[in-house]
Amino acid sequence: MIKIEHLYKSFEDKEVLKDINAVFKDGEVNLIIGQSGSGKTVLMKNIVGLLTPTQGSIFYDDKDFVALTKKEKILLRREMGMIFQSAALFDSMSVLENVMFPLNMFSYDNYDDRKKRALECLARVNLTGAENKFPGEISGGMQKRVAIARAIVLQPKYLFCDEPNSGLDPKTSIVIDELISGITHEDNITTIVNTHDMNSVMGIGENITFICEGRAEWQGNNKEIMDAENKRLNDFIFASDILRQAKELHDEKKGLK
């Protein structure tokens, strides 16, 4: 579990995060949603240690990440996996070499064992047979799956995903969502996903935190979000015609009960 308490972040005289309090649960897909500029990316960067909060605490189970020494933070980061918006694969490395990269950096296993683990992770994201290809030879969706395999190769306790469906078509986005959700549940990982993809919100959002103007305004799941009374959340969620129609149908069915 990751718990945020009274988190603030300022850049010079601009306060970006304002008294954020949130809980991200083990074994669930935790989403951070909000408009561009709302502060959700800054929040994730604080959680993973790319930024240092101006004030507040970030607890990884019982450890306050902000108060840890540099050495302790490095050790904790080894328990984190990350999926970047662009996949961030090394173009000069094969798919297998990309997945093995964290193992080469941090594992003491021999080469055969590292290769075996990497192939297992590729199989888990349905990429058996693609290990000798290079990133430029595979589709964007496959690149994201390679990124997932790389992120889980060290068996992390915490998984962070920054807009994992960015640039993908709806069908491929569902595949990525299902992979992230399945891995989260099977391995009991604390997964946090930054997204503005409403299909992800409604499909895999088990614990959702809505950020607006630097504040955490609402937290709940994808069942509760339909009945949320926060106007700014409703404006954000139901901006599209499809979701607005779904909301109207949901309210109509409630009225018939």
N, C-alpha and C positions, 0 to 999 in steps of 0.2 A: 504493500500500500504506500502511496505517496500522498502526503498531506501538506497543504499550503496554509500558512497562518500569517495574516496581516502583512501581506507582501506588497511592497512599494518599489517602484523603479522610476528614477528620474534621469533625464539627460540634460545636464546644466539646469536651466530653470523650467524645463518642461516635464511635468509629471505624467508618465505614460501608464503605469499601473498604480491603482489606488485601493489599498486595503483589500487585496484579493484573499479570499478564504475558499478553499476547495479541497475535496477528497477524491483521489483517483484509486479505484478499487482493484484488488488482485483478481485475476481470472476474468476480467471484464474489459470490453472495448470502451475506453473513456474518450469522449470526443470533446475538443475545444472548438467552439464555433463562434462566428462573429464576422462583421463586415471588414473589409480591408481597412487597416488603420485603427482597428478596435483595440489592439494590444495583444492578440492571441499569439503571434509569432514571438514577440518580446517575452511573453510569459513562458513559452516553451524554452526559449534560450536561457532564461533564468533557471528553469527546472533542471536542465542538463548541464548547467555550469558555464555556458558560453558567455553569459553576462552575470554580474554580481548584483543582487538586490540592494537597493538603497536602504531598505529596512525589511525585517520580517524573517520567517523561517520556512525551510523546505525540508520536510522529514521524509527520508526513505526508511520506512518501518520506524525504528527508534533512533535513527541517526539524523541529526540536523546537518544537512549538506553544507549550509552556509558556514557553520562553525568548524567544519573539518579542516585538518591540515592539508597541505598540497599533496603529500604522499597518500593520505587517506582518501582524498578525492580521486586520485589516479586509480586506486584499488577499486573504489566504488564504480568508476566509469567502465571498468572491465565487466561489470554486470549489466551494462546498458548496450542495447542494440539500436541502430538508427537507420531509418529509411528516408533519404532526402528527396525533395521534390523532383529533382532532375535525374534520379537514380544514382548519379555520381559514380559511374563505373570508370575504371581505367581502360581507355581505348586500346592501349598497347598490350593489355593482358587478355588472355582467353577468359571465357566464362568461368571455367574451373579455377584459374589463377585468381580471378576477382574474389571468388567465394573463399578461397584458401588464404587470402591476404591477412585477415585478422588472426587466423591460426598461426601463420608464419610469424606474426608480430608477438603474439602473447602465449601461444601454446608450447609446451615442452614435449609434445608427442613427436614421434618420428614421422618422416615424410609419408610413409604408407598409411599410417593412422590418420594423418591430417587430410590426405586425399580421400580416404574412405569416408570421413565425416563430411567433407565438402560434397561428395557425391550423394550422400544420404540427404543432405539439405536440398540439393538440386532435385532429387526425386520427390521430395516433399512438396515442392512447388511445381511439379509436373514438367520438369525440364531434363529428364533423362535423355541422353543422346545429344544434348546441346553443349556439352562441356568443352568441346574443342573449337567452338565458334567464337568470334570476337564481337564485342558490343555493336559495332557498325553493321554486322551481318544479321542481326535479329531485330524484331519489332520493338516498339516502345513498351508494349505490354510485357513482352518477354524480359526486357531490361529491368522493369520493375520487379518481376519475379526473381531475377538474379539478385537484385538488391535486397529482397526479403530473405533469400537464402543466405546471403552474406551477413545480414543483420542477426540471424538466429544461429549462426554456425558456432558461436561461443556459448550457446545455451544461456542467454541473458535472463535475468529476473525482470528487467524493465525494457520495454520496447517503445521507441518514439518514432512517429511517422509524420513527416511534414508534407501535407497535401499529396498523399501517395497516388491519387487518381488524376493529378494534374496532367492535361494533355491527352488523356485516354478517352476512347469512345465509351458509351454507357455499358455495353456488353462486357468489355474488358475491365471496366471499373468494378463491376459486380464480381468478377473473378478475383480481383485484388482484394476487395472487401472480404470475400468469403475466406480467402487464404489467411488474411490477418486475423479474422475472427476465429477461425479454426485453430490456428497456432496459439492464440491467446488462451482459449479454453483448454486445449489439450495439455499445454505446458504450465498453466496457471500463472501466466505472465501479467504484470501490470502494464497494459498498453495504453498509450496516450496518442491520439491522432488529431492533428490540426487539420480542419477541413471546412470548406463552405459548400461541399457537395451534398445536396439535400437527399439524394438517393442513399448516401452513406448514413446520414442522420436517421432516416426512417428505417434503413435496413439493418444496421449493426450497432446503432447508438444505445448502448445499455446504460451508460452514465454520461450525461451531456452537461457541459458547463458553457453557458452563453456569456461571452464577454462583450461589453458595450462601453465605449469611451473609457476603457481602462478599468472597468469594474465588473466583477462577477455578479450578474444580475439574476441568473436563474440556474438551477441545477436539478436535473431529473432524467428520466429515460424517454425513449422514443414512443412509448405508450402515453406517457403523461404530457408530452409536448403539445399534443393536439388540443388539450384543455388548459394550457398555460394562459394565465391572465396578464402576463407581461406584454404590454402593447408593442414595445420595441422588438421583443422576440417574435411576436406574431408578424410584424411588418417584415422582419428578416426572413422568417421561415416561409411565409405564404406569399412571397413576392411573385412567384411563378404562377401562371394560370392553372397548371396541373395540380399543384399543391393547394391552391386556393379552392379549386373544385373539390379536392379530397376533403378539405376542412369543412366545406359546406355540406358534403354528403355525411361526414362524421357527425356534425351537429344535428343534421336532420334525423339520422338514426337514433341519436340520443333522445331527441324530442318525442320519438315514437314509443320509447320504453315506458 
